[in-house]
Amino acid sequence: MEIKIIKEDKDFYLLKDSWEKLEKKNTEISIYSTYEFNKTWWDTYKKDKNNSLFLIYVFEGDNILGIAPLYIKKRQKSFLKWRELHFIGQGDYLNFIVDEDKNNAVIKYLMDAIYDNKKYWDRIVLSYISA
């Protein structure tokens, strides 16, 4: 298994077919984890210069096994500045999209990638993860 991080819109859009194929392999997927929802949300909020794409996916050969639809938001309050890692989108039951046959291994790879890239954010805000 390998990891790739997407920071460019064009690379995000190229995932459409693979993402939608992965959606069909996940029986617990919510509308908030679908490609169409995430793309629409990102197309709207990417215009904010404080937002930057940070989508992580796990693959093996030509097969995508998991996707962490994330972005980084720059925040500022008074003289303090920090960066937060968030799910793309807003809604109930946000989550990673994973191939259920390899669920535990894929989630470990995604979490390891988040940890390994901690230099890009100061705070992780992954609210509303489904149980």
C-alpha positions in Angstrom: 0.0 0.0 0.0 1.1 3.5 -0.8 0.0 7.0 0.2 -0.5 10.1 -2.0 -1.3 13.6 -0.9 -3.3 15.9 -3.3 -2.9 19.6 -3.0 -4.1 20.6 -6.5 -7.7 20.8 -7.7 -6.9 19.1 -11.0 -5.6 16.1 -9.2 -8.6 16.0 -6.9 -11.0 16.1 -10.0 -9.0 13.2 -11.5 -10.1 11.0 -8.6 -13.8 11.1 -9.6 -14.1 7.6 -11.1 -12.0 5.9 -8.5 -13.7 7.7 -5.6 -17.2 6.8 -6.9 -16.1 3.2 -7.3 -14.8 3.2 -3.7 -18.2 4.7 -2.6 -19.9 1.6 -3.9 -17.6 -0.7 -1.8 -18.6 1.1 1.4 -22.0 0.2 2.9 -21.9 3.0 5.5 -21.1 5.9 3.3 -23.1 9.1 3.9 -23.9 11.9 1.4 -21.2 13.9 3.1 -18.4 11.5 2.0 -19.4 11.3 -1.6 -17.3 12.7 -4.4 -20.0 15.0 -5.6 -20.6 16.5 -2.2 -16.9 17.1 -1.5 -16.2 18.5 -5.0 -19.1 20.9 -4.7 -18.1 22.0 -1.2 -14.5 22.5 -2.3 -15.4 24.4 -5.4 -17.3 26.8 -3.3 -14.8 27.3 -0.4 -11.5 27.0 -2.2 -11.9 30.7 -3.2 -11.0 31.6 0.4 -7.3 32.2 0.3 -7.0 30.7 3.8 -8.1 27.2 2.6 -5.7 24.8 1.0 -6.5 21.2 -0.2 -4.9 18.4 1.6 -6.6 15.2 0.4 -4.9 11.9 1.3 -5.4 8.6 -0.4 -4.1 5.1 -0.1 -3.7 2.9 -3.1 -2.3 -0.4 -4.2 -1.5 -0.7 -7.9 -4.3 1.0 -9.7 -6.9 0.5 -6.9 -7.7 3.3 -4.4 -8.4 1.7 -1.1 -9.1 4.8 1.1 -9.5 8.5 0.9 -9.2 11.2 3.7 -11.0 14.2 2.2 -9.2 17.0 4.1 -8.1 20.6 3.8 -6.1 23.0 5.8 -7.6 26.3 7.1 -5.4 29.2 8.2 -6.8 31.0 11.3 -5.9 34.2 13.0 -7.1 35.8 16.2 -5.4 39.0 17.2 -1.7 38.3 16.9 -2.1 34.5 17.1 -2.0 32.5 13.8 -2.5 28.8 13.4 -3.5 26.1 10.8 -6.2 23.6 11.3 -6.8 20.3 9.5 -10.4 19.7 8.7 -12.7 17.4 6.7 -13.8 18.9 3.4 -17.4 19.8 3.8 -19.7 20.4 6.7 -22.4 18.1 7.9 -23.1 15.1 10.2 -21.2 11.9 9.9 -18.0 13.0 8.1 -15.5 10.2 7.6 -12.8 8.6 5.6 -13.9 6.6 2.6 -12.4 3.1 2.7 -12.6 -0.3 1.0 -14.4 -2.3 3.8 -12.3 -5.4 2.9 -9.1 -3.7 4.1 -10.7 -1.2 6.6 -8.2 -1.4 9.5 -5.0 -1.4 7.4 -6.3 1.5 5.3 -7.3 3.6 8.3 -3.9 3.1 9.9 -2.2 4.2 6.7 -4.4 7.4 6.5 -3.7 8.2 10.2 0.0 7.6 9.8 0.0 10.0 6.8 -1.8 12.6 8.9 0.8 12.2 11.7 3.8 12.1 9.3 2.7 15.5 7.8 2.0 17.3 11.0 4.4 20.1 10.0 1.5 21.5 7.8 -0.9 22.2 10.7 -1.0 23.1 14.3 -4.4 21.6 15.2 -6.6 18.8 14.0 -10.3 19.3 13.9 -12.0 16.2 12.6 -15.4 16.7 14.1 -18.6 14.6 13.4 -16.8 11.3 12.6 -19.5 8.6 12.3 -19.3 5.9 14.9 
